Each structure stands twice: as C-alpha cells, then as structure tokens.
Amino acid sequence: MVGIWILVASGLGFGNETYPRPVDGLGILTAIGLLAISVATWAAPHDALWSVGLVAVAAYCLWTGGVGAVLWRSKARNIGDVASP
C-alpha cells in the first residue's frame, strides 16, 4: 500500500512544482522497490529478496532525505525563522 502511495504521489510530482525531478524520480524508484519486495516475497528465493530489499532501502533513504530537504527549505522560505542548510 505504501509503495502504491509513493508511486502515485511521486508520479504526480506531489501536486506542485516545489519538488524537483530528482526527488520525484527517487520516489518512483522507491515505490518500484517496495512493490518488488512484495512480489519477491511470494515468488523469489531468499537471495533475490535480500538484494531487492537492499536496493529499496537505499532508494528510500535517498528519497526521504530529498523530501526532507525540500520541506526544510520551504519552511525557511515561508516562515523565515530557520536558515536553509
């Protein structure tokens, strides 16, 4: 369910232009990885599940960092109380 949500949200660019294309691309990669874990759990041997999981975890970490950076910058711009990193 989370994979589908991330896929749709990233595919639509979160509904605005605040999020750059690389963040959307990482979101799509993350969603594909999470959906691949679901499929691999039922269809693939343990080794394939391990490698798919590692790729999905790496993509998820990069994606959450990108989304966090965008949110941090937008908060600093809108409120002006926090300096952008």
C-alpha positions as CSV (number, residue, x, y, z in Angstrom):
1,M,0.0,0.0,0.0
2,V,2.8,2.4,0.9
3,G,4.6,1.6,-2.4
4,I,1.5,2.5,-4.4
5,W,1.0,5.7,-2.5
6,I,4.6,6.8,-3.1
7,L,4.4,5.8,-6.7
8,V,1.3,7.9,-7.3
9,A,2.5,10.9,-5.3
10,S,5.9,11.0,-7.0
11,G,4.4,10.3,-10.4
12,L,2.2,13.4,-10.0
13,G,5.1,15.5,-8.6
14,F,3.3,15.8,-5.2
15,G,0.8,18.1,-6.9
16,N,3.1,21.1,-7.2
17,E,6.4,22.3,-8.6
18,T,8.2,22.6,-5.2
19,Y,9.7,19.1,-5.5
20,P,12.5,18.8,-8.1
21,R,12.5,16.0,-10.7
22,P,15.3,14.0,-8.9
23,V,13.2,13.8,-5.7
24,D,10.2,12.6,-7.8
25,G,12.5,10.1,-9.6
26,L,13.8,8.7,-6.4
27,G,10.2,8.4,-5.1
28,I,9.3,6.3,-8.2
29,L,12.4,4.2,-7.7
30,T,11.5,3.7,-4.1
31,A,7.9,2.7,-4.9
32,I,9.1,0.2,-7.5
33,G,11.5,-1.3,-5.0
34,L,8.8,-1.6,-2.3
35,L,6.4,-3.2,-4.8
36,A,9.3,-5.5,-5.9
37,I,9.7,-6.6,-2.3
38,S,6.1,-7.6,-2.2
39,V,6.3,-9.6,-5.4
40,A,9.7,-11.2,-4.4
41,T,8.3,-12.3,-1.0
42,W,5.9,-14.6,-2.8
43,A,7.8,-15.6,-5.9
44,A,11.5,-15.3,-5.5
45,P,14.1,-17.2,-3.4
46,H,15.6,-15.6,-0.3
47,D,18.7,-14.3,-2.1
48,A,16.7,-12.3,-4.6
49,L,14.6,-10.9,-1.8
50,W,17.7,-9.7,0.1
51,S,19.1,-7.9,-2.9
52,V,15.8,-6.3,-3.9
53,G,15.4,-5.2,-0.2
54,L,18.8,-3.5,-0.2
55,V,18.1,-1.5,-3.3
56,A,14.7,-0.5,-2.0
57,V,16.2,0.6,1.4
58,A,18.9,2.7,-0.3
59,A,16.4,4.4,-2.6
60,Y,14.0,5.1,0.3
61,C,16.8,6.7,2.4
62,L,17.8,8.9,-0.5
63,W,14.2,9.8,-1.3
64,T,13.3,10.7,2.4
65,G,16.4,12.9,2.5
66,G,15.4,14.7,-0.6
67,V,11.8,15.2,0.6
68,G,13.1,16.4,3.9
69,A,15.5,18.9,2.3
70,V,12.7,20.3,0.2
71,L,10.4,20.6,3.2
72,W,13.1,22.3,5.3
73,R,13.8,24.8,2.6
74,S,10.2,25.6,2.0
75,K,9.6,26.2,5.7
76,A,12.6,28.5,5.9
77,R,11.4,30.5,2.9
78,N,7.8,30.7,4.1
79,I,8.4,31.4,7.8
80,G,11.9,32.9,7.8
81,D,12.8,31.5,11.2
82,V,15.1,28.7,10.1
83,A,18.2,29.2,7.9
84,S,18.4,26.9,4.9
85,P,21.1,24.3,5.1
